[in-house]
Amino acid sequence: MQLAQSKVTAQGQISVPKEVRAKLGIVPGSVLEWNEEDGKITVRRKGKYTFADMRKALFGGRKPKRQTLAQLKEGIGQYIDEQHARGRY
């Protein structure tokens, strides 16, 4: 389903349509992250993580085992640290 369209300027810039900004919570100063996977390009507001991201961070390719809340938080923190090369606050 197509949500909206943008036109690329001669300088390579695009405008993010109002509907998309509202859906992603994009405001002035927001950073957008572009990813390529399986021949598809996706754009998301940096800082948002999907369930798949969290599952990969916590369990990798292995079957999940029972963990405490502290262990889950530590796994998420380590993944974020690795992805963004900066410490937790």
Residue frames as a rotation matrix with the C-alpha (Angstrom) as fourth column:
MET 1
0.581 0.814 0.000 0.00
0.814 -0.581 0.000 0.00
0.000 0.000 -1.000 0.00
GLN 2
-0.367 -0.693 0.621 1.44
0.673 -0.658 -0.338 3.35
0.643 0.293 0.708 -1.04
LEU 3
0.050 0.311 -0.949 1.39
0.924 -0.375 -0.075 5.93
-0.379 -0.873 -0.306 1.74
ALA 4
0.754 0.116 -0.646 2.74
-0.029 -0.977 -0.210 8.98
-0.656 0.177 -0.734 -0.10
GLN 5
0.534 -0.610 0.586 5.22
0.820 0.205 -0.534 10.18
0.205 0.766 0.610 -2.74
SER 6
0.493 -0.477 -0.727 8.19
0.084 -0.806 0.585 12.55
-0.866 -0.350 -0.358 -2.71
LYS 7
0.919 -0.265 0.292 10.10
0.277 -0.093 -0.956 14.15
0.281 0.960 -0.012 -5.55
VAL 8
0.263 -0.917 -0.299 13.91
0.829 0.056 0.556 14.37
-0.493 -0.394 0.775 -5.48
THR 9
0.875 -0.027 -0.484 15.42
-0.164 -0.956 -0.243 17.81
-0.456 0.292 -0.841 -6.15
ALA 10
0.745 -0.658 -0.110 18.53
-0.119 0.030 -0.992 18.45
0.657 0.752 -0.056 -8.27
GLN 11
-0.083 -0.786 0.613 20.50
-0.866 -0.248 -0.435 18.59
0.493 -0.567 -0.660 -4.98
GLY 12
-0.554 -0.109 -0.825 19.26
0.041 0.987 -0.157 15.11
0.831 -0.121 -0.543 -3.99
GLN 13
-0.938 0.250 0.241 16.87
-0.297 -0.222 -0.929 16.40
-0.179 -0.943 0.282 -1.32
ILE 14
-0.491 0.856 -0.160 13.35
0.440 0.402 0.803 15.17
0.752 0.324 -0.574 -0.62
SER 15
-0.486 0.474 0.734 10.44
-0.801 -0.578 -0.157 16.46
0.350 -0.664 0.661 1.41
VAL 16
-0.954 0.237 -0.182 8.86
0.290 0.881 -0.374 14.03
0.072 -0.410 -0.909 3.85
PRO 17
-0.370 0.889 0.270 5.08
0.047 -0.272 0.961 14.14
0.928 0.368 0.059 3.33
LYS 18
-0.335 0.317 0.887 2.92
-0.841 -0.525 -0.130 15.33
0.425 -0.790 0.442 6.22
GLU 19
0.728 0.677 -0.107 1.22
-0.576 0.689 0.439 11.93
0.372 -0.258 0.892 6.63
VAL 20
0.407 -0.676 -0.615 4.60
0.392 0.737 -0.551 10.18
0.825 -0.017 0.564 6.94
ARG 21
-0.571 -0.613 0.546 5.95
-0.188 -0.549 -0.814 12.78
0.799 -0.568 0.198 9.41
ALA 22
0.061 0.692 0.719 2.85
-0.952 -0.176 0.250 12.30
0.299 -0.700 0.648 11.55
LYS 23
0.843 0.313 -0.437 3.02
-0.253 0.948 0.191 8.50
0.474 -0.050 0.879 11.39
LEU 24
0.258 -0.850 -0.459 6.73
0.599 0.514 -0.614 8.37
0.758 -0.117 0.642 12.31
GLY 25
0.798 0.073 -0.599 6.68
0.559 -0.462 0.689 11.26
-0.227 -0.884 -0.409 14.78
ILE 26
-0.183 -0.893 0.411 9.19
0.970 -0.231 -0.071 13.24
0.158 0.386 0.909 12.70
VAL 27
0.865 0.322 -0.385 9.79
0.405 -0.901 0.155 16.79
-0.297 -0.290 -0.910 13.87
PRO 28
0.740 -0.649 0.179 12.46
-0.316 -0.570 -0.759 19.35
0.594 0.505 -0.626 12.94
GLY 29
0.010 -0.847 0.532 15.82
-0.997 -0.049 -0.059 17.93
0.076 -0.529 -0.845 13.99
SER 30
0.674 0.259 0.692 14.72
-0.364 0.932 0.006 14.28
-0.643 -0.255 0.722 13.76
VAL 31
-0.444 -0.842 -0.307 17.30
-0.801 0.219 0.557 11.93
-0.402 0.493 -0.772 12.27
LEU 32
0.737 0.660 -0.147 16.18
-0.643 0.617 -0.455 9.43
-0.209 0.430 0.878 9.64
GLU 33
-0.293 -0.798 0.527 17.97
-0.525 0.594 0.609 6.12
-0.799 -0.098 -0.593 9.20
TRP 34
0.450 0.345 -0.824 18.14
-0.890 0.244 -0.384 4.39
0.068 0.906 0.417 5.81
ASN 35
-0.206 -0.473 0.857 18.65
-0.495 0.805 0.325 0.61
-0.844 -0.357 -0.400 5.71
GLU 36
0.029 0.181 -0.983 18.99
-0.949 0.313 0.030 -1.92
0.314 0.932 0.181 2.90
GLU 37
-0.535 -0.144 0.832 17.96
-0.482 0.862 -0.160 -5.54
-0.694 -0.487 -0.531 3.35
ASP 38
-0.312 0.363 0.878 17.05
0.546 0.825 -0.147 -8.13
-0.778 0.433 -0.456 0.75
GLY 39
-0.694 -0.067 0.717 17.04
0.702 -0.285 0.653 -5.52
0.160 0.956 0.245 -2.02
LYS 40
0.422 0.870 0.256 14.61
0.704 -0.492 0.512 -3.22
0.571 -0.036 -0.820 -0.19
ILE 41
-0.735 -0.576 0.357 15.36
0.262 -0.727 -0.635 0.21
0.625 -0.374 0.685 1.23
THR 42
0.352 0.828 -0.436 13.60
0.824 -0.054 0.564 1.20
0.443 -0.558 -0.702 4.44
VAL 43
-0.520 -0.402 0.754 13.57
-0.005 -0.881 -0.473 4.54
0.854 -0.250 0.456 6.21
ARG 44
0.422 0.648 -0.634 12.76
0.731 0.170 0.661 4.98
0.537 -0.742 -0.402 9.89
ARG 45
0.647 -0.187 0.739 13.19
-0.459 -0.870 0.182 7.58
0.608 -0.457 -0.649 12.53
LYS 46
-0.307 -0.851 -0.427 16.40
0.006 0.447 -0.895 6.80
0.952 -0.277 -0.132 14.36
GLY 47
-0.784 -0.040 0.619 15.82
-0.604 -0.181 -0.776 5.63
0.143 -0.983 0.118 17.88
LYS 48
0.326 0.918 0.223 12.83
-0.922 0.361 -0.138 3.44
-0.207 -0.161 0.965 17.15
TYR 49
-0.804 -0.594 0.013 13.41
-0.586 0.797 0.147 -0.29
-0.098 0.111 -0.989 17.45
THR 50
0.074 0.832 -0.549 11.16
-0.786 0.388 0.482 -3.01
0.614 0.396 0.683 16.13
PHE 51
0.721 0.242 0.649 10.25
-0.605 0.678 0.419 -6.22
-0.338 -0.694 0.635 17.92
ALA 52
0.908 -0.415 -0.054 12.56
0.298 0.733 -0.612 -8.05
0.294 0.540 0.789 15.49
ASP 53
0.163 -0.870 0.465 15.44
-0.304 -0.492 -0.816 -5.75
0.939 -0.008 -0.344 16.53
MET 54
0.158 -0.043 0.986 14.82
-0.984 -0.089 0.154 -6.51
0.081 -0.995 -0.057 20.21
ARG 55
0.928 0.215 0.304 14.51
-0.248 0.966 0.073 -10.25
-0.278 -0.143 0.950 19.61
LYS 56
0.672 -0.739 -0.044 17.78
0.271 0.300 -0.915 -10.28
0.689 0.603 0.402 17.63
ALA 57
0.042 -0.665 0.745 19.50
-0.624 -0.600 -0.500 -8.25
0.780 -0.444 -0.441 20.35
LEU 58
0.258 0.158 0.953 18.37
-0.951 0.216 0.222 -10.57
-0.171 -0.964 0.206 23.09
PHE 59
0.566 0.152 0.810 18.51
-0.257 0.966 -0.002 -13.99
-0.783 -0.207 0.586 21.48
GLY 60
-0.523 -0.723 -0.451 20.44
-0.674 0.026 0.738 -13.80
-0.522 0.690 -0.501 18.20
GLY 61
-0.280 0.398 -0.874 19.60
-0.778 0.439 0.449 -16.94
0.562 0.806 0.187 16.23
ARG 62
-0.915 -0.144 -0.377 19.11
0.066 0.868 -0.492 -19.19
0.398 -0.475 -0.784 19.24
LYS 63
0.050 0.964 -0.260 15.92
0.497 0.202 0.844 -20.26
0.866 -0.171 -0.469 20.99
PRO 64
-0.046 -0.034 0.998 15.03
-0.581 -0.812 -0.054 -17.89
0.812 -0.583 0.018 23.84
LYS 65
-0.370 -0.040 -0.928 15.55
0.656 0.696 -0.292 -19.03
0.658 -0.717 -0.231 27.41
ARG 66
0.716 0.670 -0.198 13.93
0.594 -0.434 0.678 -17.62
0.368 -0.602 -0.708 30.53
GLN 67
-0.483 -0.855 0.189 15.63
0.625 -0.488 -0.609 -14.45
0.613 -0.176 0.770 31.73
THR 68
-0.080 0.393 -0.916 15.08
0.868 -0.424 -0.258 -11.94
-0.489 -0.816 -0.308 34.47
LEU 69
0.884 0.442 0.151 14.04
0.464 -0.793 -0.396 -8.39
-0.055 0.420 -0.906 33.67
ALA 70
0.558 -0.758 -0.339 17.55
-0.358 -0.588 0.725 -7.20
-0.749 -0.283 -0.599 34.61
GLN 71
-0.320 -0.683 0.657 19.10
0.334 0.567 0.753 -9.66
-0.887 0.460 0.046 32.12
LEU 72
0.297 0.526 0.797 16.72
0.942 -0.024 -0.336 -8.49
-0.158 0.850 -0.503 29.37
LYS 73
0.971 0.063 -0.230 17.54
0.060 -0.998 -0.023 -4.83
-0.231 0.009 -0.973 30.04
GLU 74
0.164 -0.985 -0.051 21.27
-0.250 -0.091 0.964 -5.58
-0.954 -0.145 -0.261 29.99
GLY 75
-0.256 -0.207 0.944 20.95
0.730 0.599 0.329 -7.38
-0.634 0.774 -0.003 26.63
ILE 76
0.681 0.563 0.468 19.05
0.732 -0.548 -0.406 -4.47
0.028 0.619 -0.785 25.12
GLY 77
0.836 -0.401 -0.374 21.59
-0.203 -0.860 0.469 -1.99
-0.509 -0.316 -0.800 26.50
GLN 78
-0.133 -0.933 0.333 24.52
0.091 0.323 0.942 -3.94
-0.987 0.155 0.042 25.04
TYR 79
0.002 0.213 0.977 22.85
0.955 0.289 -0.065 -4.12
-0.296 0.934 -0.202 21.64
ILE 80
0.921 0.373 0.112 22.17
0.389 -0.891 -0.234 -0.37
0.013 0.259 -0.966 21.59
ASP 81
0.512 -0.814 -0.276 25.76
-0.261 -0.453 0.852 0.36
-0.818 -0.364 -0.445 22.68
GLU 82
-0.304 -0.656 0.691 27.12
0.452 0.539 0.711 -1.79
-0.839 0.528 0.133 19.84
GLN 83
0.224 0.496 0.839 24.83
0.971 -0.039 -0.236 -0.27
-0.085 0.868 -0.490 17.23
HIS 84
0.873 0.265 0.409 25.44
0.324 -0.943 -0.081 3.34
0.364 0.203 -0.909 18.15
ALA 85
0.033 -0.995 -0.090 28.99
0.758 0.083 -0.647 3.25
0.651 -0.046 0.757 19.56
ARG 86
-0.404 -0.166 0.900 28.14
-0.427 -0.836 -0.345 5.39
0.809 -0.523 0.267 22.55
GLY 87
-0.944 -0.074 -0.322 27.49
0.232 0.546 -0.805 4.59
0.235 -0.834 -0.498 26.17
ARG 88
0.046 0.986 -0.158 24.19
0.772 0.065 0.632 4.46
0.633 -0.151 -0.759 27.96
TYR 89
-0.466 -0.130 0.875 23.08
-0.234 -0.936 -0.264 7.47
0.853 -0.327 0.405 29.94
